[in-house]
């Protein structure tokens, strides 16, 4: 069975959220998206509405962006 790295798992997790903010929680070593939106406030509000007020907020960059 092939194993994937934590980075690959995170990339798979946020693949559908390009250029958006996501709210992420970790439970039992597994990360879940519990909110998303075009602004951090919208992602945080969705996470709070789902019972996760302390979710971590992350901005998913455009996939064609380069980092230096």
PDB file with SEQRES, HELIX, SHEET and CRYST1 records, atoms N, CA, C and O in Angstrom:
SEQRES   1 A   68  UNK UNK UNK UNK UNK UNK UNK UNK UNK UNK UNK UNK UNK          
SEQRES   2 A   68  UNK UNK UNK UNK UNK UNK UNK UNK UNK UNK UNK UNK UNK          
SEQRES   3 A   68  UNK UNK UNK UNK UNK UNK UNK UNK UNK UNK UNK UNK UNK          
SEQRES   4 A   68  UNK UNK UNK UNK UNK UNK UNK UNK UNK UNK UNK UNK UNK          
SEQRES   5 A   68  UNK UNK UNK UNK UNK UNK UNK UNK UNK UNK UNK UNK UNK          
SEQRES   6 A   68  UNK UNK UNK                                                  
HELIX    1 AA1 UNK A    6  UNK A   14  1                                   9    
HELIX    2 AA2 UNK A   15  UNK A   17  5                                   3    
HELIX    3 AA3 UNK A   40  UNK A   49  1                                  10    
SHEET    1 AA1 3 UNK A  30  UNK A  37  0                                        
SHEET    2 AA1 3 UNK A  21  UNK A  27 -1                                        
SHEET    3 AA1 3 UNK A  56  UNK A  59 -1                                        
CRYST1    1.000    1.000    1.000  90.00  90.00  90.00 P 1           1          
ATOM      1  N   UNK A   1       0.846  -1.162   0.000  1.00  0.00           N  
ATOM      2  CA  UNK A   1       0.000   0.000   0.000  1.00  0.00           C  
ATOM      3  C   UNK A   1       0.902   1.239   0.000  1.00  0.00           C  
ATOM      4  O   UNK A   1       1.829   1.340   0.804  1.00  0.00           O  
ATOM      5  N   UNK A   2       0.623   2.174  -0.906  1.00  0.00           N  
ATOM      6  CA  UNK A   2       1.405   3.397  -0.995  1.00  0.00           C  
ATOM      7  C   UNK A   2       0.968   4.372   0.086  1.00  0.00           C  
ATOM      8  O   UNK A   2      -0.221   4.512   0.371  1.00  0.00           O  
ATOM      9  N   UNK A   3       1.936   5.037   0.679  1.00  0.00           N  
ATOM     10  CA  UNK A   3       1.619   6.047   1.678  1.00  0.00           C  
ATOM     11  C   UNK A   3       1.819   7.414   1.055  1.00  0.00           C  
ATOM     12  O   UNK A   3       2.660   7.603   0.176  1.00  0.00           O  
ATOM     13  N   UNK A   4       1.021   8.369   1.531  1.00  0.00           N  
ATOM     14  CA  UNK A   4       1.187   9.730   1.034  1.00  0.00           C  
ATOM     15  C   UNK A   4       1.686  10.608   2.164  1.00  0.00           C  
ATOM     16  O   UNK A   4       1.404  10.366   3.337  1.00  0.00           O  
ATOM     17  N   UNK A   5       2.424  11.619   1.790  1.00  0.00           N  
ATOM     18  CA  UNK A   5       2.989  12.513   2.791  1.00  0.00           C  
ATOM     19  C   UNK A   5       1.898  13.436   3.341  1.00  0.00           C  
ATOM     20  O   UNK A   5       0.821  13.561   2.759  1.00  0.00           O  
ATOM     21  N   UNK A   6       2.191  14.062   4.444  1.00  0.00           N  
ATOM     22  CA  UNK A   6       1.257  15.011   5.063  1.00  0.00           C  
ATOM     23  C   UNK A   6       0.984  16.170   4.097  1.00  0.00           C  
ATOM     24  O   UNK A   6      -0.140  16.669   4.035  1.00  0.00           O  
ATOM     25  N   UNK A   7       1.994  16.595   3.350  1.00  0.00           N  
ATOM     26  CA  UNK A   7       1.831  17.672   2.383  1.00  0.00           C  
ATOM     27  C   UNK A   7       0.881  17.269   1.255  1.00  0.00           C  
ATOM     28  O   UNK A   7       0.042  18.065   0.834  1.00  0.00           O  
ATOM     29  N   UNK A   8       1.013  16.036   0.767  1.00  0.00           N  
ATOM     30  CA  UNK A   8       0.117  15.556  -0.290  1.00  0.00           C  
ATOM     31  C   UNK A   8      -1.311  15.436   0.226  1.00  0.00           C  
ATOM     32  O   UNK A   8      -2.259  15.758  -0.490  1.00  0.00           O  
ATOM     33  N   UNK A   9      -1.469  14.978   1.456  1.00  0.00           N  
ATOM     34  CA  UNK A   9      -2.804  14.862   2.042  1.00  0.00           C  
ATOM     35  C   UNK A   9      -3.441  16.240   2.183  1.00  0.00           C  
ATOM     36  O   UNK A   9      -4.633  16.400   1.922  1.00  0.00           O  
ATOM     37  N   UNK A  10      -2.652  17.241   2.597  1.00  0.00           N  
ATOM     38  CA  UNK A  10      -3.179  18.596   2.729  1.00  0.00           C  
ATOM     39  C   UNK A  10      -3.565  19.159   1.364  1.00  0.00           C  
ATOM     40  O   UNK A  10      -4.602  19.809   1.234  1.00  0.00           O  
ATOM     41  N   UNK A  11      -2.743  18.916   0.349  1.00  0.00           N  
ATOM     42  CA  UNK A  11      -3.051  19.379  -1.008  1.00  0.00           C  
ATOM     43  C   UNK A  11      -4.361  18.764  -1.502  1.00  0.00           C  
ATOM     44  O   UNK A  11      -5.165  19.450  -2.132  1.00  0.00           O  
ATOM     45  N   UNK A  12      -4.580  17.496  -1.225  1.00  0.00           N  
ATOM     46  CA  UNK A  12      -5.838  16.845  -1.602  1.00  0.00           C  
ATOM     47  C   UNK A  12      -7.019  17.451  -0.843  1.00  0.00           C  
ATOM     48  O   UNK A  12      -8.110  17.598  -1.395  1.00  0.00           O  
ATOM     49  N   UNK A  13      -6.795  17.800   0.419  1.00  0.00           N  
ATOM     50  CA  UNK A  13      -7.850  18.359   1.253  1.00  0.00           C  
ATOM     51  C   UNK A  13      -8.347  19.695   0.714  1.00  0.00           C  
ATOM     52  O   UNK A  13      -9.550  19.957   0.730  1.00  0.00           O  
ATOM     53  N   UNK A  14      -7.440  20.540   0.240  1.00  0.00           N  
ATOM     54  CA  UNK A  14      -7.822  21.886  -0.184  1.00  0.00           C  
ATOM     55  C   UNK A  14      -7.969  22.039  -1.697  1.00  0.00           C  
ATOM     56  O   UNK A  14      -8.173  23.150  -2.186  1.00  0.00           O  
ATOM     57  N   UNK A  15      -7.871  20.964  -2.428  1.00  0.00           N  
ATOM     58  CA  UNK A  15      -7.913  21.011  -3.887  1.00  0.00           C  
ATOM     59  C   UNK A  15      -9.148  21.738  -4.438  1.00  0.00           C  
ATOM     60  O   UNK A  15      -9.051  22.424  -5.456  1.00  0.00           O  
ATOM     61  N   UNK A  16     -10.281  21.600  -3.793  1.00  0.00           N  
ATOM     62  CA  UNK A  16     -11.525  22.209  -4.287  1.00  0.00           C  
ATOM     63  C   UNK A  16     -11.718  23.650  -3.823  1.00  0.00           C  
ATOM     64  O   UNK A  16     -12.757  24.250  -4.101  1.00  0.00           O  
ATOM     65  N   UNK A  17     -10.736  24.214  -3.121  1.00  0.00           N  
ATOM     66  CA  UNK A  17     -10.889  25.533  -2.515  1.00  0.00           C  
ATOM     67  C   UNK A  17      -9.849  26.534  -3.024  1.00  0.00           C  
ATOM     68  O   UNK A  17      -9.402  27.403  -2.276  1.00  0.00           O  
ATOM     69  N   UNK A  18      -9.473  26.412  -4.275  1.00  0.00           N  
ATOM     70  CA  UNK A  18      -8.492  27.316  -4.860  1.00  0.00           C  
ATOM     71  C   UNK A  18      -8.936  28.771  -4.711  1.00  0.00           C  
ATOM     72  O   UNK A  18     -10.087  29.113  -4.986  1.00  0.00           O  
ATOM     73  N   UNK A  19      -8.006  29.620  -4.272  1.00  0.00           N  
ATOM     74  CA  UNK A  19      -8.236  31.056  -4.158  1.00  0.00           C  
ATOM     75  C   UNK A  19      -9.338  31.406  -3.151  1.00  0.00           C  
ATOM     76  O   UNK A  19     -10.033  32.409  -3.309  1.00  0.00           O  
ATOM     77  N   UNK A  20      -9.491  30.573  -2.117  1.00  0.00           N  
ATOM     78  CA  UNK A  20     -10.494  30.804  -1.083  1.00  0.00           C  
ATOM     79  C   UNK A  20      -9.847  30.665   0.299  1.00  0.00           C  
ATOM     80  O   UNK A  20      -8.718  30.193   0.430  1.00  0.00           O  
ATOM     81  N   UNK A  21     -10.586  31.085   1.312  1.00  0.00           N  
ATOM     82  CA  UNK A  21     -10.219  30.845   2.708  1.00  0.00           C  
ATOM     83  C   UNK A  21     -10.900  29.569   3.171  1.00  0.00           C  
ATOM     84  O   UNK A  21     -12.056  29.324   2.824  1.00  0.00           O  
ATOM     85  N   UNK A  22     -10.204  28.756   3.947  1.00  0.00           N  
ATOM     86  CA  UNK A  22     -10.790  27.544   4.513  1.00  0.00           C  
ATOM     87  C   UNK A  22     -10.554  27.523   6.020  1.00  0.00           C  
ATOM     88  O   UNK A  22      -9.543  28.021   6.514  1.00  0.00           O  
ATOM     89  N   UNK A  23     -11.498  26.942   6.728  1.00  0.00           N  
ATOM     90  CA  UNK A  23     -11.378  26.711   8.164  1.00  0.00           C  
ATOM     91  C   UNK A  23     -11.153  25.218   8.342  1.00  0.00           C  
ATOM     92  O   UNK A  23     -11.930  24.400   7.850  1.00  0.00           O  
ATOM     93  N   UNK A  24     -10.092  24.871   9.045  1.00  0.00           N  
ATOM     94  CA  UNK A  24      -9.677  23.469   9.166  1.00  0.00           C  
ATOM     95  C   UNK A  24      -9.590  23.078  10.638  1.00  0.00           C  
ATOM     96  O   UNK A  24      -9.127  23.848  11.479  1.00  0.00           O  
ATOM     97  N   UNK A  25     -10.044  21.868  10.921  1.00  0.00           N  
ATOM     98  CA  UNK A  25      -9.864  21.283  12.247  1.00  0.00           C  
ATOM     99  C   UNK A  25      -9.104  19.974  12.089  1.00  0.00           C  
ATOM    100  O   UNK A  25      -9.047  19.402  11.001  1.00  0.00           O  
ATOM    101  N   UNK A  26      -8.528  19.514  13.178  1.00  0.00           N  
ATOM    102  CA  UNK A  26      -7.864  18.209  13.196  1.00  0.00           C  
ATOM    103  C   UNK A  26      -8.470  17.381  14.306  1.00  0.00           C  
ATOM    104  O   UNK A  26      -8.531  17.811  15.458  1.00  0.00           O  
ATOM    105  N   UNK A  27      -8.913  16.197  13.954  1.00  0.00           N  
ATOM    106  CA  UNK A  27      -9.456  15.255  14.934  1.00  0.00           C  
ATOM    107  C   UNK A  27      -8.809  13.903  14.711  1.00  0.00           C  
ATOM    108  O   UNK A  27      -8.838  13.368  13.603  1.00  0.00           O  
ATOM    109  N   UNK A  28      -8.231  13.358  15.754  1.00  0.00           N  
ATOM    110  CA  UNK A  28      -7.571  12.046  15.701  1.00  0.00           C  
ATOM    111  C   UNK A  28      -6.528  11.977  14.591  1.00  0.00           C  
ATOM    112  O   UNK A  28      -6.379  10.944  13.938  1.00  0.00           O  
ATOM    113  N   UNK A  29      -5.805  13.078  14.378  1.00  0.00           N  
ATOM    114  CA  UNK A  29      -4.747  13.098  13.384  1.00  0.00           C  
ATOM    115  C   UNK A  29      -5.206  13.303  11.955  1.00  0.00           C  
ATOM    116  O   UNK A  29      -4.392  13.250  11.032  1.00  0.00           O  
ATOM    117  N   UNK A  30      -6.495  13.535  11.754  1.00  0.00           N  
ATOM    118  CA  UNK A  30      -7.037  13.744  10.409  1.00  0.00           C  
ATOM    119  C   UNK A  30      -7.569  15.169  10.323  1.00  0.00           C  
ATOM    120  O   UNK A  30      -8.276  15.629  11.220  1.00  0.00           O  
ATOM    121  N   UNK A  31      -7.225  15.869   9.235  1.00  0.00           N  
ATOM    122  CA  UNK A  31      -7.680  17.239   9.045  1.00  0.00           C  
ATOM    123  C   UNK A  31      -8.959  17.259   8.204  1.00  0.00           C  
ATOM    124  O   UNK A  31      -9.117  16.488   7.258  1.00  0.00           O  
ATOM    125  N   UNK A  32      -9.872  18.174   8.586  1.00  0.00           N  
ATOM    126  CA  UNK A  32     -11.156  18.328   7.901  1.00  0.00           C  
ATOM    127  C   UNK A  32     -11.413  19.805   7.621  1.00  0.00           C  
ATOM    128  O   UNK A  32     -11.094  20.660   8.447  1.00  0.00           O  
ATOM    129  N   UNK A  33     -11.986  20.104   6.463  1.00  0.00           N  
ATOM    130  CA  UNK A  33     -12.441  21.454   6.167  1.00  0.00           C  
ATOM    131  C   UNK A  33     -13.839  21.587   6.741  1.00  0.00           C  
ATOM    132  O   UNK A  33     -14.732  20.810   6.402  1.00  0.00           O  
ATOM    133  N   UNK A  34     -14.032  22.578   7.617  1.00  0.00           N  
ATOM    134  CA  UNK A  34     -15.338  22.775   8.248  1.00  0.00           C  
ATOM    135  C   UNK A  34     -15.968  24.104   7.851  1.00  0.00           C  
ATOM    136  O   UNK A  34     -17.049  24.449   8.329  1.00  0.00           O  
ATOM    137  N   UNK A  35     -15.303  24.843   6.988  1.00  0.00           N  
ATOM    138  CA  UNK A  35     -15.849  26.094   6.492  1.00  0.00           C  
ATOM    139  C   UNK A  35     -14.989  26.620   5.360  1.00  0.00           C  
ATOM    140  O   UNK A  35     -13.787  26.359   5.310  1.00  0.00           O  
ATOM    141  N   UNK A  36     -15.603  27.359   4.455  1.00  0.00           N  
ATOM    142  CA  UNK A  36     -14.843  27.971   3.369  1.00  0.00           C  
ATOM    143  C   UNK A  36     -15.606  29.181   2.850  1.00  0.00           C  
ATOM    144  O   UNK A  36     -16.807  29.327   3.082  1.00  0.00           O  
ATOM    145  N   UNK A  37     -14.889  30.038   2.147  1.00  0.00           N  
ATOM    146  CA  UNK A  37     -15.516  31.209   1.573  1.00  0.00           C  
ATOM    147  C   UNK A  37     -14.484  32.147   0.978  1.00  0.00           C  
ATOM    148  O   UNK A  37     -13.281  31.939   1.133  1.00  0.00           O  
ATOM    149  N   UNK A  38     -14.956  33.182   0.295  1.00  0.00           N  
ATOM    150  CA  UNK A  38     -14.035  34.143  -0.318  1.00  0.00           C  
ATOM    151  C   UNK A  38     -13.332  35.044   0.696  1.00  0.00           C  
ATOM    152  O   UNK A  38     -12.330  35.682   0.371  1.00  0.00           O  
ATOM    153  N   UNK A  39     -13.851  35.099   1.922  1.00  0.00           N  
ATOM    154  CA  UNK A  39     -13.205  35.883   2.976  1.00  0.00           C  
ATOM    155  C   UNK A  39     -12.992  35.003   4.203  1.00  0.00           C  
ATOM    156  O   UNK A  39     -13.663  33.988   4.391  1.00  0.00           O  
ATOM    157  N   UNK A  40     -12.032  35.424   5.035  1.00  0.00           N  
ATOM    158  CA  UNK A  40     -11.757  34.693   6.263  1.00  0.00           C  
ATOM    159  C   UNK A  40     -12.961  34.724   7.191  1.00  0.00           C  
ATOM    160  O   UNK A  40     -13.236  33.750   7.891  1.00  0.00           O  
ATOM    161  N   UNK A  41     -13.676  35.842   7.197  1.00  0.00           N  
ATOM    162  CA  UNK A  41     -14.853  35.972   8.061  1.00  0.00           C  
ATOM    163  C   UNK A  41     -15.917  34.944   7.680  1.00  0.00           C  
ATOM    164  O   UNK A  41     -16.507  34.308   8.554  1.00  0.00           O  
ATOM    165  N   UNK A  42     -16.162  34.780   6.398  1.00  0.00           N  
ATOM    166  CA  UNK A  42     -17.166  33.800   5.960  1.00  0.00           C  
ATOM    167  C   UNK A  42     -16.755  32.376   6.326  1.00  0.00           C  
ATOM    168  O   UNK A  42     -17.585  31.589   6.782  1.00  0.00           O  
ATOM    169  N   UNK A  43     -15.481  32.040   6.129  1.00  0.00           N  
ATOM    170  CA  UNK A  43     -15.002  30.701   6.480  1.00  0.00           C  
ATOM    171  C   UNK A  43     -15.119  30.474   7.983  1.00  0.00           C  
ATOM    172  O   UNK A  43     -15.547  29.404   8.416  1.00  0.00           O  
ATOM    173  N   UNK A  44     -14.743  31.472   8.780  1.00  0.00           N  
ATOM    174  CA  UNK A  44     -14.826  31.353  10.237  1.00  0.00           C  
ATOM    175  C   UNK A  44     -16.270  31.246  10.704  1.00  0.00           C  
ATOM    176  O   UNK A  44     -16.574  30.452  11.595  1.00  0.00           O  
ATOM    177  N   UNK A  45     -17.153  32.026  10.120  1.00  0.00           N  
ATOM    178  CA  UNK A  45     -18.569  31.962  10.501  1.00  0.00           C  
ATOM    179  C   UNK A  45     -19.174  30.599  10.197  1.00  0.00           C  
ATOM    180  O   UNK A  45     -19.939  30.068  11.002  1.00  0.00           O  
ATOM    181  N   UNK A  46     -18.840  30.027   9.044  1.00  0.00           N  
ATOM    182  CA  UNK A  46     -19.360  28.698   8.700  1.00  0.00           C  
ATOM    183  C   UNK A  46     -18.842  27.651   9.687  1.00  0.00           C  
ATOM    184  O   UNK A  46     -19.592  26.780  10.127  1.00  0.00           O  
ATOM    185  N   UNK A  47     -17.553  27.743  10.033  1.00  0.00           N  
ATOM    186  CA  UNK A  47     -16.988  26.798  10.995  1.00  0.00           C  
ATOM    187  C   UNK A  47     -17.659  26.946  12.356  1.00  0.00           C  
ATOM    188  O   UNK A  47     -17.975  25.948  13.004  1.00  0.00           O  
ATOM    189  N   UNK A  48     -17.877  28.181  12.792  1.00  0.00           N  
ATOM    190  CA  UNK A  48     -18.541  28.429  14.074  1.00  0.00           C  
ATOM    191  C   UNK A  48     -19.958  27.889  14.063  1.00  0.00           C  
ATOM    192  O   UNK A  48     -20.402  27.284  15.039  1.00  0.00           O  
ATOM    193  N   UNK A  49     -20.672  28.103  12.965  1.00  0.00           N  
ATOM    194  CA  UNK A  49     -22.041  27.586  12.842  1.00  0.00           C  
ATOM    195  C   UNK A  49     -22.075  26.062  12.932  1.00  0.00           C  
ATOM    196  O   UNK A  49     -23.073  25.486  13.368  1.00  0.00           O  
ATOM    197  N   UNK A  50     -20.997  25.413  12.525  1.00  0.00           N  
ATOM    198  CA  UNK A  50     -20.914  23.952  12.578  1.00  0.00           C  
ATOM    199  C   UNK A  50     -20.340  23.461  13.904  1.00  0.00           C  
ATOM    200  O   UNK A  50     -20.117  22.263  14.079  1.00  0.00           O  
ATOM    201  N   UNK A  51     -20.100  24.382  14.838  1.00  0.00           N  
ATOM    202  CA  UNK A  51     -19.621  23.984  16.156  1.00  0.00           C  
ATOM    203  C   UNK A  51     -18.114  23.970  16.326  1.00  0.00           C  
ATOM    204  O   UNK A  51     -17.606  23.332  17.248  1.00  0.00           O  
ATOM    205  N   UNK A  52     -17.387  24.664  15.452  1.00  0.00           N  
ATOM    206  CA  UNK A  52     -15.924  24.665  15.513  1.00  0.00           C  
ATOM    207  C   UNK A  52     -15.396  26.105  15.538  1.00  0.00           C  
ATOM    208  O   UNK A  52     -14.783  26.558  14.571  1.00  0.00           O  
ATOM    209  N   UNK A  53     -15.633  26.820  16.640  1.00  0.00           N  
ATOM    210  CA  UNK A  53     -15.225  28.235  16.692  1.00  0.00           C  
ATOM    211  C   UNK A  53     -13.713  28.463  16.719  1.00  0.00           C  
ATOM    212  O   UNK A  53     -13.259  29.582  16.476  1.00  0.00           O  
ATOM    213  N   UNK A  54     -12.936  27.439  17.006  1.00  0.00           N  
ATOM    214  CA  UNK A  54     -11.487  27.593  17.085  1.00  0.00           C  
ATOM    215  C   UNK A  54     -10.755  26.982  15.885  1.00  0.00           C  
ATOM    216  O   UNK A  54      -9.568  26.668  15.973  1.00  0.00           O  
ATOM    217  N   UNK A  55     -11.463  26.815  14.770  1.00  0.00           N  
ATOM    218  CA  UNK A  55     -10.846  26.230  13.574  1.00  0.00           C  
ATOM    219  C   UNK A  55      -9.721  27.135  13.070  1.00  0.00           C  
ATOM    220  O   UNK A  55      -9.775  28.357  13.206  1.00  0.00           O  
ATOM    221  N   UNK A  56      -8.716  26.513  12.493  1.00  0.00           N  
ATOM    222  CA  UNK A  56      -7.591  27.240  11.920  1.00  0.00           C  
ATOM    223  C   UNK A  56      -7.992  27.777  10.549  1.00  0.00           C  
ATOM    224  O   UNK A  56      -8.586  27.053   9.750  1.00  0.00           O  
ATOM    225  N   UNK A  57      -7.672  29.038  10.272  1.00  0.00           N  
ATOM    226  CA  UNK A  57      -7.981  29.637   8.979  1.00  0.00           C  
ATOM    227  C   UNK A  57      -6.742  29.645   8.100  1.00  0.00           C  
ATOM    228  O   UNK A  57      -5.650  30.005   8.540  1.00  0.00           O  
ATOM    229  N   UNK A  58      -6.931  29.238   6.840  1.00  0.00           N  
ATOM    230  CA  UNK A  58      -5.835  29.167   5.883  1.00  0.00           C  
ATOM    231  C   UNK A  58      -6.320  29.723   4.555  1.00  0.00           C  
ATOM    232  O   UNK A  58      -7.427  29.417   4.112  1.00  0.00           O  
ATOM    233  N   UNK A  59      -5.493  30.536   3.924  1.00  0.00           N  
ATOM    234  CA  UNK A  59      -5.803  31.043   2.591  1.00  0.00           C  
ATOM    235  C   UNK A  59      -5.187  30.097   1.581  1.00  0.00           C  
ATOM    236  O   UNK A  59      -3.975  29.877   1.594  1.00  0.00           O  
ATOM    237  N   UNK A  60      -6.012  29.532   0.701  1.00  0.00           N  
ATOM    238  CA  UNK A  60      -5.516  28.637  -0.348  1.00  0.00           C  
ATOM    239  C   UNK A  60      -5.190  29.510  -1.548  1.00  0.00           C  
ATOM    240  O   UNK A  60      -6.085  30.147  -2.104  1.00  0.00           O  
ATOM    241  N   UNK A  61      -3.928  29.553  -1.960  1.00  0.00           N  
ATOM    242  CA  UNK A  61      -3.551  30.438  -3.072  1.00  0.00           C  
ATOM    243  C   UNK A  61      -4.035  29.887  -4.407  1.00  0.00           C  
ATOM    244  O   UNK A  61      -4.417  28.721  -4.510  1.00  0.00           O  
ATOM    245  N   UNK A  62      -4.014  30.748  -5.437  1.00  0.00           N  
ATOM    246  CA  UNK A  62      -4.281  30.230  -6.787  1.00  0.00           C  
ATOM    247  C   UNK A  62      -3.228  29.169  -7.117  1.00  0.00           C  
ATOM    248  O   UNK A  62      -2.059  29.323  -6.764  1.00  0.00           O  
ATOM    249  N   UNK A  63      -3.629  28.125  -7.775  1.00  0.00           N  
ATOM    250  CA  UNK A  63      -2.700  27.024  -8.027  1.00  0.00           C  
ATOM    251  C   UNK A  63      -1.625  27.366  -9.052  1.00  0.00           C  
ATOM    252  O   UNK A  63      -0.623  26.660  -9.167  1.00  0.00           O  
ATOM    253  N   UNK A  64      -1.833  28.443  -9.793  1.00  0.00           N  
ATOM    254  CA  UNK A  64      -0.791  28.839 -10.752  1.00  0.00           C  
ATOM    255  C   UNK A  64       0.175  29.854 -10.140  1.00  0.00           C  
ATOM    256  O   UNK A  64       1.025  30.392 -10.850  1.00  0.00           O  
ATOM    257  N   UNK A  65       0.061  30.128  -8.832  1.00  0.00           N  
ATOM    258  CA  UNK A  65       0.937  31.070  -8.153  1.00  0.00           C  
ATOM    259  C   UNK A  65       2.285  30.421  -7.853  1.00  0.00           C  
ATOM    260  O   UNK A  65       2.386  29.207  -7.674  1.00  0.00           O  
ATOM    261  N   UNK A  66       3.312  31.261  -7.804  1.00  0.00           N  
ATOM    262  CA  UNK A  66       4.646  30.774  -7.463  1.00  0.00           C  
ATOM    263  C   UNK A  66       5.095  31.440  -6.180  1.00  0.00           C  
ATOM    264  O   UNK A  66       4.803  32.612  -5.940  1.00  0.00           O  
ATOM    265  N   UNK A  67       5.800  30.694  -5.365  1.00  0.00           N  
ATOM    266  CA  UNK A  67       6.338  31.215  -4.122  1.00  0.00           C  
ATOM    267  C   UNK A  67       7.853  31.236  -4.191  1.00  0.00           C  
ATOM    268  O   UNK A  67       8.482  30.316  -4.714  1.00  0.00           O  
ATOM    269  N   UNK A  68       8.415  32.282  -3.664  1.00  0.00           N  
ATOM    270  CA  UNK A  68       9.882  32.414  -3.686  1.00  0.00           C  
ATOM    271  C   UNK A  68      10.365  32.446  -2.243  1.00  0.00           C  
ATOM    272  O   UNK A  68      11.567  32.553  -1.996  1.00  0.00           O  
TER     273      UNK A  68                                                      
END                                                                             
